[in-house]
Amino acid sequence: MPRILGSLAAAALTIALSARAADLAEGIDLYRNHCAACHGVDGEGDGPAAPAMRTPVPNLRVLARRNGDVFPADAVTAYIDGSKVTAAHGDRQMPIWGEVFRSPDEKKARERIDSLVEFLRTMQEAPRPAQH
């Protein structure tokens, strides 16, 4: 019986890792197709379209650092899907991708945005060492 449970746990872990890898691959594709032109391949705000922007394109690799070394997944999601528009930051040059990602299947649209947000999480720079 323990051998069967161990095998089932290993299978479940394999499936979970495969699903995470597929989500991450989708996030990479979405980033490449919808974000890299402005934010750059590495997310540093240096994409080929960045010089044409009226305001500097944010470096996406430091989102966690600017948030106390915690990746602000909810805020990033809200900015991407357009549910939070911050007027204090001026006009919004970035498209509201939630409208682009929408499909008849709202769950699939949410999964696409979640995949993109998860990819952005993976590109964060390591936290700075604490200074004493």
HELIX and SHEET records of a PDB file:
HELIX    1   1 PRO A    2  HIS A   34  1                                  33    
HELIX    2   2 ALA A   36  HIS A   39  1                                   4    
HELIX    3   3 ALA A   50  ALA A   52  5                                   3    
HELIX    4   4 LEU A   60  VAL A   62  5                                   3    
HELIX    5   5 ARG A   65  ASN A   67  5                                   3    
HELIX    6   6 ALA A   73  ASP A   81  1                                   9    
HELIX    7   7 ALA A   87  HIS A   89  5                                   3    
HELIX    8   8 TRP A   97  PHE A  101  1                                   5    
HELIX    9   9 GLU A  106  THR A  122  1                                  17    
END                                                                             
